[in-house]
Amino acid sequence: MICSILFHRPARLAFVLGLLPILPAAQAAQLHPEAVKAFEQRVAAVDDWGSDRGGKLPEFLWTGRSDERRERLRRGEIVVGPRQGKGDTDVGQGLVHHWIGGMFVPGLTAVNALDLLRNFDSYKQIYAPSVEDSKTLRRDGDAYRAYLRLRKHHIVTVVLNTEYQAEFARVDSARWHSRSVSTRVAQVKDPGGPDERELPVGNDSGYLWRIATFWRFEEADGGLYLECEVIGLTRGVPFGLGWLVRPIIRGFPRESLTETLQDTRNALLGRSRDADPARVVSQAATPLAATPPETHQTALP
């Protein structure tokens, strides 16, 4: 676990804190076609698996594949883990990150979640401070174009202007799912300053080049199961620094997905982040690569 590395090795922590802020500036990254292709293949594999599960209802949710996992969600836990392997895959000059998480909110319906997640204008309140600004650019039925300005501070501060294509679809009376894929991700230089400008897309620090988010909702057991699956594409690990950087890289997606689920639950229940009673997050006990059907497993690069 990353916390054991950070707290039990203070010398390494001091080195990491001193080194990470200068790495991106000293070594700008460039997005390569093979990395984009690997990301798109991963997204397509999830699309295919989602379609299969839509026709095979018992497999609609990852949580539905484990009675133990479902019971933990009903106790109020948020369960987050890597979707395949340890959560990241080298794809040639880049990393594909693939994580999934779930939770259960009693007394709610899919309509409650849909009303919340379709309202992109409210994301800047729901997911602050990670989302600085948000708005719906266009709507056509259940298809949306949206803009989010993202801010992430973890030793260094990164601001991104991002746009997405999102679709929401009903499976049956108790199940819905959504798909949101970035169409533009631009890192902002000197955010909020007099010289603020966007860096060339795909030729920046490489904190985030692509992202796809899949939500699934199922009404059952007197409430709503919500599941969020995220695929991201970032720069690769500088040569020779995997032992140092990779544990931290693997901590970011888990932390971000956990925060997203917590903020979503709080918004659905109309309470503040500090009022969330279930702050301890349970991690998936088994790597998620073992859980999906083989057809999905073999489709992933």
SVG drawing of the C-alpha trace seen along z (x, -y; Angstrom):
<svg xmlns="http://www.w3.org/2000/svg" viewBox="-39 -40 56 57">
<polyline fill="none" stroke="black" stroke-width="0.4" points="0.0,0.0 1.2,-3.5 0.6,-4.7 3.1,-2.2 5.8,-3.4 5.2,-7.0 5.0,-6.7 7.6,-4.0 10.3,-5.3 10.7,-9.1 14.0,-9.3 12.3,-8.1 9.3,-10.3 11.6,-13.4 13.3,-12.4 10.0,-11.9 8.6,-15.2 11.7,-17.0 11.9,-15.2 8.3,-15.0 7.7,-18.7 10.7,-19.1 10.2,-15.9 7.4,-17.1 9.0,-20.5 12.4,-18.9 11.0,-16.2 7.9,-17.2 5.9,-14.4 4.4,-13.8 1.3,-11.8 2.0,-9.0 -0.5,-7.3 0.2,-3.8 -0.8,-5.1 -4.0,-6.6 -4.8,-3.3 -4.3,-1.3 -6.6,-3.6 -9.3,-3.4 -9.0,0.4 -9.6,0.5 -12.6,-1.7 -14.0,0.4 -13.6,3.5 -15.6,2.0 -18.2,0.9 -18.5,4.5 -18.6,6.0 -21.3,3.5 -23.4,4.4 -23.1,8.1 -24.1,7.5 -27.0,5.4 -28.4,8.6 -27.3,10.8 -28.8,9.0 -27.3,11.0 -23.8,9.7 -24.8,6.0 -22.8,4.9 -19.3,5.8 -20.7,5.8 -23.2,8.4 -20.5,11.0 -19.7,11.2 -22.1,11.7 -19.4,10.6 -18.7,7.4 -22.4,6.6 -22.8,7.1 -19.9,4.7 -21.6,2.1 -24.9,2.5 -23.0,1.9 -22.1,-1.6 -18.6,-0.8 -17.2,-2.2 -15.2,0.5 -12.5,-0.6 -9.9,1.5 -7.9,2.0 -10.0,3.3 -7.1,5.3 -3.8,6.3 -2.5,3.5 -4.5,0.8 -2.0,-0.4 -0.5,0.9 2.5,-0.3 1.4,-1.0 4.4,-2.6 5.2,-6.2 2.2,-6.1 0.2,-4.4 -3.4,-3.2 -5.1,-3.3 -8.2,-1.2 -10.1,-1.3 -13.6,-0.5 -15.6,-1.3 -19.0,-0.9 -21.4,-2.0 -24.9,-1.5 -27.3,-4.4 -30.5,-3.2 -33.9,-4.7 -32.8,-6.2 -33.7,-5.3 -31.9,-5.5 -33.8,-8.7 -32.1,-10.4 -28.6,-9.5 -29.5,-10.5 -30.8,-13.9 -27.6,-14.5 -25.1,-13.3 -26.9,-14.8 -26.6,-18.3 -23.1,-19.1 -23.5,-22.7 -23.6,-21.6 -20.4,-19.6 -18.4,-22.6 -20.3,-22.5 -20.6,-18.8 -17.0,-17.9 -15.2,-21.0 -12.3,-21.7 -11.3,-19.1 -13.8,-20.6 -13.3,-24.4 -15.8,-25.1 -18.4,-23.1 -21.1,-23.6 -23.3,-21.8 -22.2,-22.8 -25.0,-21.0 -27.8,-18.5 -29.6,-16.2 -31.9,-13.9 -29.8,-11.7 -26.5,-12.8 -24.5,-15.6 -21.4,-17.7 -19.9,-19.1 -16.9,-21.2 -15.0,-20.7 -12.1,-22.6 -10.2,-20.2 -7.7,-21.0 -5.7,-18.4 -3.1,-19.3 -0.8,-16.5 2.6,-18.0 2.2,-20.0 -1.0,-21.7 -2.3,-20.7 -5.2,-22.5 -6.9,-21.0 -9.5,-22.3 -11.5,-19.2 -14.5,-18.5 -16.6,-15.3 -19.2,-13.4 -21.6,-11.7 -24.6,-9.4 -27.1,-7.9 -29.1,-4.8 -31.8,-2.7 -31.4,1.1 -34.7,1.9 -37.0,0.5 -34.3,0.9 -31.0,0.4 -29.3,-2.5 -25.8,-3.2 -23.8,-6.1 -20.7,-6.6 -18.5,-9.7 -15.3,-10.0 -13.1,-13.0 -12.9,-14.7 -10.3,-17.4 -7.8,-17.6 -5.6,-20.7 -3.2,-21.5 -3.3,-25.1 0.0,-26.9 0.0,-29.7 -3.7,-29.0 -5.3,-32.2 -2.3,-34.3 -1.8,-37.1 -0.1,-34.8 -2.6,-31.9 -2.6,-29.8 -3.2,-26.3 -0.3,-24.1 -0.5,-22.3 -2.8,-19.3 -0.8,-16.1 2.5,-17.9 2.5,-18.9 3.4,-17.4 1.3,-14.3 -0.7,-14.2 -3.8,-13.3 -4.3,-12.9 -7.5,-10.9 -10.3,-9.8 -13.4,-7.7 -16.0,-7.2 -18.7,-4.6 -21.5,-4.8 -24.0,-2.0 -27.0,-2.1 -29.2,0.7 -32.3,0.4 -32.3,3.4 -32.5,4.2 -34.4,1.0 -31.9,-1.4 -29.5,-2.1 -26.2,-0.4 -23.9,-2.8 -20.8,-1.7 -18.1,-3.9 -15.4,-2.5 -12.7,-4.9 -10.0,-4.5 -7.3,-7.1 -4.3,-7.7 -1.2,-9.5 2.5,-9.8 4.7,-6.8 7.1,-6.5 10.5,-8.1 13.2,-5.4 14.8,-4.1 12.2,-5.7 9.5,-3.1 10.4,-1.9 9.9,-5.4 7.1,-6.9 4.8,-3.9 3.5,-3.4 2.4,-7.0 0.9,-6.8 -1.2,-3.9 -2.4,-5.8 -3.8,-8.7 -6.6,-6.8 -7.8,-5.1 -7.9,-8.4 -9.6,-10.3 -12.3,-7.5 -12.9,-7.3 -13.4,-11.0 -15.8,-11.0 -18.0,-8.2 -18.0,-10.0 -18.9,-13.3 -21.6,-11.7 -23.2,-10.0 -23.1,-13.2 -24.8,-15.1 -27.5,-12.4 -28.1,-12.6 -27.9,-16.4 -25.1,-16.5 -21.7,-18.0 -18.5,-16.0 -17.6,-16.3 -20.9,-14.7 -20.1,-11.5 -20.2,-8.7 -18.3,-6.1 -15.0,-7.7 -13.0,-4.5 -12.8,-3.0 -12.5,0.8 -10.2,1.9 -11.1,4.8 -9.6,7.9 -9.1,9.6 -7.6,8.1 -10.5,7.3 -8.8,8.9 -10.1,12.2 -13.7,11.2 -14.8,10.2 -15.7,12.8 -12.9,14.2 -14.2,12.4 -13.5,9.1 -10.2,10.2 -8.7,11.2 -9.9,8.0 -7.8,5.9 -4.2,5.1"/>
</svg>
